[in-house]
Amino acid sequence: MSDAALQNGQRDIPGFYYDQTRKRYFKVAHTASGGQYTASSIAKRHKSEKAAERAAELSLTKAKNAASRRHLHFELGNDMILKRSIGCQPMHSMERLFAHHLHRDVKRSRLMNTAGYRTKFAYNAESSELYVAASRFIEAHSMNEAAEDMYSAISQDAMIRRMMPIAPLRSAASSLTFSAGTLVGTSVGEGHRPAEVIIKNAYGGKIATVDGTLWCSAVRPGSNHFAAGGSTLLLYDIAGAHDTRHEVNVKGKTDIMSMDFLDANILALGCRNGSLQLHDIRTKSPTTSVRFHHGLRGQPSAIASVRSIGPQSLVIAGLQHSLNTYDIRFLRSNGSLVSFHDHRNDYDLSVNAMAICNQILAVAQENNDIKLWKLDGENLTTLTTEHLVDDLSFPNSSAGQHDTLWSMSYGRLEQWHFDA
């Protein structure tokens, strides 16, 4: 007698089988060849029914998980834990570790863990707020400055006062920049999900969708202008609660992978095809476009990162292990002012984290390390991480302090203290 029949109050009749689907008894043909109600066919039917039930449960679970990924729910409580429905463990907004000594008197402490997503971050020193852009969201974390010794054993709740969701993202975050009270973020755009530009300032927030892809953003120093780049270049002018957008043509069919302002008007663009383009944002065409051939193998090298070190100089990190300083007045001579040796990034454009502060250069490596140089090319030290570094920043650069570096690695924010 089947379990289904017993549960429905059916009598156990020897030699008969109760078909739950047809609601009838059928005589069991023990010797019939290929009969529908032989003992073996009944066993097979029970097995297939259980397999169908498991498949239906799995399909329902996948559907629920997909819905959870599309609609993130933030549960903010006193324990300051971000809980996501699927794909990761709960994220502790501050995960403290005792500082431990590394080579060359380097100290490291772990500040935050976002459960393994590729992440970008920006820091507002005036309000002590840390902005984090992960796979599908942007958050603001308020840091507690009461703890003067960042390496003392203090609780997680003492490090963060609140955690505030700023914006959901339709695709993975690609950049996050903060300057002059304006937070700018971009998402790359994936398949049917459009790229997005996120603007947050004192007047509120705005999310605008963009055709194509977006890989980077930069804020014009001391102004309300910023740029976002990818398959196209977008220039924004934020005036109070309103903003205007201008699209600028980029020379050549290429993607903009990195950008930085040299001064108030000149924007440097590092492109996938190996070209460096200088745009005067007051015009609609590139002022200068130079294609570099500065890879170690003498082939065009895609540019992963560009950082300004003054109105006339910039650092370019390309593929084929190339890392050099250039003077924009002599770009066409294709000669670098300084070459930084032992830089390691052969082929990965996602290895683009770079930070500069007071003659100190920090650059992510393809082997998960962080290398530090002086801008004159002197090698300072190497910091070892467990995962590929997503972002780097000197949080106190405005105060002239360059001995503290923050790194975001596999969704984990770490603080490094070193002797320069």
C-alpha positions as CSV (number, residue, x, y, z in Angstrom):
1,M,0.0,0.0,0.0
2,S,1.4,3.4,-0.9
3,D,1.9,6.1,1.7
4,A,-0.3,8.5,-0.3
5,A,-3.2,6.0,-0.2
6,L,-2.8,5.5,3.6
7,Q,-2.7,9.3,4.2
8,N,-6.0,9.6,2.2
9,G,-7.8,7.0,4.3
10,Q,-7.8,4.2,1.6
11,R,-8.0,0.6,2.7
12,D,-5.0,-1.7,2.2
13,I,-6.3,-4.4,-0.2
14,P,-3.9,-7.2,-0.8
15,G,-3.0,-7.6,-4.5
16,F,-4.3,-4.1,-5.4
17,Y,-2.6,-0.8,-5.9
18,Y,-4.4,2.6,-5.3
19,D,-3.5,5.1,-8.0
20,Q,-3.5,8.6,-6.3
21,T,-3.7,10.4,-9.6
22,R,-6.7,8.4,-11.0
23,K,-8.3,7.8,-7.6
24,R,-8.8,4.1,-8.4
25,Y,-7.6,0.6,-7.4
26,F,-5.8,-1.4,-9.9
27,K,-4.9,-5.1,-9.6
28,V,-1.1,-5.7,-9.4
29,A,0.0,-8.0,-12.2
30,H,3.1,-9.6,-10.7
31,T,3.9,-11.6,-13.8
32,A,2.7,-9.4,-16.6
33,S,5.5,-8.3,-18.9
34,G,5.7,-4.5,-19.2
35,G,2.4,-4.0,-17.4
36,Q,1.6,-0.6,-15.9
37,Y,0.9,-1.9,-12.5
38,T,3.6,-4.5,-11.9
39,A,5.6,-4.3,-8.7
40,S,8.6,-3.0,-10.6
41,S,6.7,-0.3,-12.4
42,I,5.1,0.9,-9.2
43,A,8.5,1.2,-7.6
44,K,9.8,3.2,-10.6
45,R,6.7,5.4,-10.5
46,H,7.3,6.2,-6.8
47,K,10.9,7.0,-7.6
48,S,10.0,9.4,-10.5
49,E,7.3,11.1,-8.4
50,K,9.8,11.8,-5.6
51,A,12.4,13.1,-8.2
52,A,9.7,15.4,-9.7
53,E,8.9,16.8,-6.2
54,R,12.6,17.5,-5.5
55,A,12.9,19.2,-8.9
56,A,9.9,21.4,-8.2
57,E,11.2,22.4,-4.8
58,L,14.6,23.2,-6.3
59,S,13.0,25.3,-9.0
60,L,10.9,27.2,-6.4
61,T,14.0,27.8,-4.3
62,K,15.9,29.2,-7.3
63,A,13.0,31.5,-8.2
64,K,12.9,32.8,-4.6
65,N,16.7,33.4,-4.6
66,A,16.5,35.2,-7.9
67,A,13.8,37.5,-6.5
68,S,15.9,38.1,-3.4
69,R,18.9,39.2,-5.6
70,R,16.7,41.6,-7.6
71,H,15.2,43.1,-4.5
72,L,17.8,43.6,-1.7
73,H,16.4,44.2,1.7
74,F,18.5,46.0,4.3
75,E,17.8,45.1,8.0
76,L,19.4,47.8,10.1
77,G,19.6,47.0,13.8
78,N,21.6,47.8,16.9
79,D,24.1,45.2,15.9
80,M,24.8,47.1,12.7
81,I,24.8,44.0,10.5
82,L,23.8,44.1,6.8
83,K,21.9,40.9,6.0
84,R,21.5,39.9,2.4
85,S,19.0,37.2,1.3
86,I,21.3,35.2,-0.9
87,G,24.9,34.8,-2.1
88,C,26.9,35.7,1.1
89,Q,27.1,35.5,4.8
90,P,25.9,38.5,6.9
91,M,28.3,41.4,6.7
92,H,29.7,42.9,9.9
93,S,30.1,46.6,9.3
94,M,33.3,46.6,11.3
95,E,35.3,43.4,11.8
96,R,38.2,44.2,14.2
97,L,41.5,42.3,14.3
98,F,44.4,43.0,16.5
99,A,47.2,44.7,14.6
100,H,50.0,42.5,13.7
101,H,53.5,43.4,12.5
102,L,54.5,42.7,8.9
103,H,57.9,43.3,7.3
104,R,59.3,46.9,7.4
105,D,57.2,47.8,10.5
106,V,53.9,47.6,8.6
107,K,50.8,47.2,10.7
108,R,47.5,46.0,9.3
109,S,44.0,46.0,10.8
110,R,40.8,44.8,9.2
111,L,38.0,47.4,9.2
112,M,35.1,45.9,7.3
113,N,33.9,42.9,5.4
114,T,31.3,43.0,2.5
115,A,31.3,39.3,1.9
116,G,33.4,38.9,-1.1
117,Y,32.0,41.3,-3.6
118,R,34.3,43.5,-5.9
119,T,33.9,46.8,-4.2
120,K,34.9,50.5,-4.4
121,F,35.0,53.0,-1.6
122,A,35.4,56.8,-1.0
123,Y,36.0,58.6,2.3
124,N,34.6,62.0,3.4
125,A,37.1,63.2,6.0
126,E,34.9,66.2,7.1
127,S,32.0,64.1,8.2
128,S,34.0,60.9,8.8
129,E,31.7,58.9,6.5
130,L,32.9,55.9,4.5
131,Y,31.0,55.3,1.2
132,V,31.1,51.7,-0.1
133,A,29.9,50.5,-3.5
134,A,29.5,46.8,-3.8
135,S,28.0,44.5,-6.3
136,R,24.4,45.9,-6.3
137,F,24.3,48.7,-3.7
138,I,26.0,51.9,-2.3
139,E,26.1,52.5,1.4
140,A,27.3,55.2,3.8
141,H,29.1,54.2,7.0
142,S,29.7,56.8,9.7
143,M,33.1,56.3,11.4
144,N,33.7,57.1,15.0
145,E,36.7,59.4,15.4
146,A,36.7,59.0,19.2
147,A,39.1,56.1,19.0
148,E,42.4,57.9,18.6
149,D,44.4,54.6,18.5
150,M,43.0,52.7,15.5
151,Y,44.9,49.6,16.8
152,S,43.3,49.4,20.2
153,A,40.9,46.6,21.1
154,I,37.6,48.4,20.7
155,S,34.2,46.9,19.9
156,Q,32.5,46.9,16.5
157,D,29.7,49.2,17.7
158,A,32.2,51.8,18.8
159,M,33.6,52.0,15.3
160,I,30.3,52.7,13.4
161,R,27.4,54.7,14.5
162,R,25.0,54.0,11.6
163,M,24.8,52.3,8.2
164,M,22.6,54.0,5.6
165,P,21.7,52.5,2.2
166,I,22.2,55.2,-0.5
167,A,21.1,53.5,-3.7
168,P,20.5,50.1,-5.2
169,L,22.3,49.3,-8.4
170,R,21.1,47.3,-11.4
171,S,24.6,46.1,-12.2
172,A,28.0,45.8,-10.6
173,A,29.6,49.0,-9.2
174,S,32.6,50.2,-11.3
175,S,33.7,53.4,-9.6
176,L,33.0,55.7,-6.6
177,T,34.3,59.2,-6.1
178,F,33.7,61.9,-3.5
179,S,34.7,65.5,-3.7
180,A,33.4,68.9,-2.5
181,G,30.3,67.4,-1.0
182,T,29.3,65.4,-4.0
183,L,29.3,61.6,-4.2
184,V,29.5,60.1,-7.7
185,G,29.2,56.4,-8.5
186,T,28.9,54.4,-11.7
187,S,27.7,50.9,-12.5
188,V,29.2,49.1,-15.4
189,G,26.1,47.8,-17.2
190,E,25.5,44.1,-17.8
191,G,23.5,42.5,-20.6
192,H,19.9,43.9,-20.4
193,R,20.8,45.9,-17.3
194,P,21.8,49.5,-18.2
195,A,24.8,51.4,-16.9
196,E,24.0,54.0,-14.2
197,V,25.3,57.2,-12.8
198,I,24.6,57.9,-9.2
199,I,24.8,61.5,-7.9
200,K,24.4,62.3,-4.2
201,N,24.8,65.7,-2.6
202,A,23.2,68.0,-0.1
203,Y,20.2,68.5,-2.4
204,G,19.4,64.8,-2.6
205,G,20.2,61.9,-4.8
206,K,19.7,60.9,-8.4
207,I,20.2,57.8,-10.5
208,A,20.4,58.2,-14.3
209,T,20.7,55.3,-16.8
210,V,23.2,55.4,-19.6
211,D,23.4,53.4,-22.9
212,G,26.6,51.4,-23.2
213,T,29.1,50.8,-20.3
214,L,30.7,52.9,-17.6
215,W,34.1,52.1,-16.1
216,C,35.2,55.2,-14.2
217,S,34.4,58.6,-12.9
218,A,36.2,61.8,-11.7
219,V,35.2,65.0,-9.9
220,R,36.6,68.3,-11.1
221,P,38.6,69.9,-8.3
222,G,36.8,72.6,-6.4
223,S,33.7,72.6,-8.6
224,N,30.4,71.0,-9.2
225,H,31.5,69.3,-12.5
226,F,32.3,65.7,-12.8
227,A,32.9,63.2,-15.6
228,A,31.9,59.5,-16.2
229,G,33.5,57.4,-18.9
230,G,33.3,54.0,-20.5
231,S,32.0,53.5,-24.0
232,T,31.4,57.2,-24.1
233,L,32.4,60.3,-22.1
234,L,29.8,62.1,-20.1
235,L,30.3,65.6,-18.5
236,Y,27.9,66.7,-15.8
237,D,27.4,70.2,-14.3
238,I,25.6,70.1,-11.0
239,A,23.9,73.4,-10.1
240,G,22.1,73.0,-6.8
241,A,19.3,70.4,-7.1
242,H,19.6,70.4,-10.9
243,D,22.2,68.9,-13.3
244,T,23.0,69.0,-17.0
245,R,24.7,66.3,-19.0
246,H,26.8,66.7,-22.1
247,E,28.0,63.7,-24.2
248,V,31.5,64.1,-25.7
249,N,32.9,62.0,-28.6
250,V,36.0,60.0,-27.8
251,K,38.6,59.6,-30.6
252,G,38.7,56.0,-31.9
253,K,36.5,53.1,-31.2
254,T,37.6,52.3,-27.6
255,D,36.5,52.3,-24.0
256,I,37.6,54.7,-21.4
257,M,39.0,52.6,-18.5
258,S,40.3,55.4,-16.2
259,M,40.3,59.2,-15.9
260,D,41.6,62.0,-13.8
261,F,41.6,65.8,-13.9
262,L,45.0,67.4,-14.4
263,D,43.6,70.8,-13.5
264,A,40.2,72.6,-13.6
265,N,39.8,72.2,-17.4
266,I,42.0,69.3,-18.6
267,L,40.7,65.7,-18.2
268,A,43.1,62.8,-18.9
269,L,41.5,59.6,-20.3
270,G,43.2,56.2,-20.3
271,C,41.7,54.0,-23.0
272,R,41.5,50.3,-23.7
273,N,43.3,50.6,-27.1
274,G,46.4,52.1,-25.3
275,S,45.7,55.7,-26.1
276,L,45.9,58.6,-23.7
277,Q,43.5,61.4,-24.6
278,L,43.5,64.9,-23.0
279,H,40.2,66.7,-23.2
280,D,39.6,70.3,-22.5
281,I,36.1,70.1,-21.0
282,R,35.2,73.5,-22.5
283,T,35.4,72.0,-26.0
284,K,33.8,69.0,-27.7
285,S,36.9,67.3,-29.1
286,P,40.1,65.8,-27.7
287,T,43.0,68.3,-27.4
288,T,45.6,65.6,-27.6
289,S,45.4,61.9,-28.3
290,V,48.6,59.7,-28.1
291,R,48.7,56.0,-28.4
292,F,51.4,54.5,-26.2
293,H,53.6,51.6,-27.1
294,H,55.2,51.3,-23.7
295,G,54.6,47.6,-22.9
296,L,57.7,45.5,-22.1
297,R,57.1,43.5,-25.3
298,G,57.0,46.6,-27.5
299,Q,53.3,46.2,-28.2
300,P,50.4,48.6,-27.6
301,S,49.4,48.4,-23.9
302,A,45.9,49.0,-22.7
303,I,45.8,51.6,-19.9
304,A,44.3,50.4,-16.7
305,S,44.7,53.5,-14.5
306,V,45.6,57.2,-14.8
307,R,46.4,59.5,-11.9
308,S,47.4,63.1,-11.9
309,I,50.5,64.3,-9.9
310,G,50.2,67.9,-10.9
311,P,49.0,70.1,-13.7
312,Q,51.6,68.8,-16.1
313,S,52.4,65.2,-14.9
314,L,50.6,62.0,-14.5
315,V,51.2,58.3,-13.7
316,I,50.0,55.7,-16.2
317,A,49.6,52.0,-15.2
318,G,49.2,49.8,-18.3
319,L,49.3,46.2,-19.0
320,Q,52.5,44.2,-19.8
321,H,53.9,45.3,-16.4
322,S,54.2,48.9,-17.4
323,L,54.0,51.8,-14.8
324,N,55.5,55.2,-15.8
325,T,55.3,58.9,-15.1
326,Y,54.8,61.2,-18.1
327,D,55.0,64.9,-18.8
328,I,52.0,66.0,-20.9
329,R,54.1,68.6,-22.7
330,F,56.2,65.8,-24.2
331,L,53.7,63.0,-24.8
332,R,54.4,62.5,-28.5
333,S,58.1,61.8,-27.7
334,N,56.8,58.7,-26.0
335,G,59.4,58.9,-23.4
336,S,58.6,58.5,-19.7
337,L,60.1,60.6,-16.9
338,V,60.2,57.8,-14.4
339,S,59.7,54.0,-14.8
340,F,58.6,52.0,-11.7
341,H,60.3,48.7,-11.8
342,D,58.8,45.4,-10.5
343,H,55.3,46.4,-11.2
344,R,53.3,43.2,-12.0
345,N,50.2,43.4,-14.2
346,D,50.4,41.6,-17.5
347,Y,46.9,41.3,-18.8
348,D,44.1,42.2,-16.2
349,L,42.4,45.5,-16.7
350,S,40.5,45.0,-13.4
351,V,43.9,45.5,-11.6
352,N,43.6,49.2,-11.6
353,A,43.7,50.4,-8.0
354,M,46.1,53.3,-7.5
355,A,46.6,56.0,-4.9
356,I,49.0,58.9,-4.6
357,C,49.8,61.1,-1.6
358,N,52.8,63.4,-0.8
359,Q,55.2,61.7,-3.2
360,I,54.1,58.2,-2.2
361,L,52.6,55.9,-4.9
362,A,50.6,52.8,-4.0
363,V,49.6,50.4,-6.9
364,A,47.7,47.0,-6.8
365,Q,49.5,44.0,-8.4
366,E,48.1,41.0,-10.2
367,N,49.5,38.7,-7.5
368,N,47.3,40.3,-4.8
369,D,50.2,42.5,-3.5
370,I,50.3,46.3,-3.0
371,K,53.6,47.9,-4.0
372,L,54.6,51.3,-2.7
373,W,57.2,53.6,-4.4
374,K,58.3,57.1,-4.0
375,L,57.5,59.2,-7.1
376,D,61.2,59.3,-8.0
377,G,61.1,55.5,-8.6
378,E,62.5,54.3,-5.3
379,N,60.9,51.1,-4.1
380,L,59.6,51.4,-0.6
381,T,57.8,48.2,0.4
382,T,55.3,45.5,-0.6
383,L,52.1,44.8,1.3
384,T,50.6,41.3,0.9
385,T,46.9,40.6,0.8
386,E,44.8,37.5,0.5
387,H,42.8,38.6,-2.6
388,L,43.0,40.9,-5.6
389,V,42.9,44.5,-4.5
390,D,39.8,46.4,-5.7
391,D,40.6,49.9,-4.5
392,L,43.2,52.0,-2.6
393,S,43.1,55.3,-0.8
394,F,45.1,57.5,1.5
395,P,42.2,58.7,3.7
396,N,44.1,61.5,5.4
397,S,45.9,62.9,2.3
398,S,44.3,66.3,2.8
399,A,46.0,66.5,6.2
400,G,49.4,65.6,4.7
401,Q,49.5,62.1,6.4
402,H,50.8,59.5,4.0
403,D,51.7,56.7,6.4
404,T,48.2,55.2,6.5
405,L,46.7,53.4,3.5
406,W,43.3,51.9,3.1
407,S,42.7,49.0,0.7
408,M,39.6,47.2,-0.4
409,S,40.3,43.5,-1.2
410,Y,37.6,41.0,-2.0
411,G,35.1,43.1,-0.2
412,R,37.2,43.6,2.9
413,L,38.4,47.0,4.0
414,E,41.9,47.0,5.6
415,Q,44.0,49.7,7.1
416,W,47.8,49.7,6.7
417,H,50.2,51.7,8.7
418,F,53.8,51.8,7.5
419,D,57.0,53.8,7.8
420,A,57.6,55.7,4.7
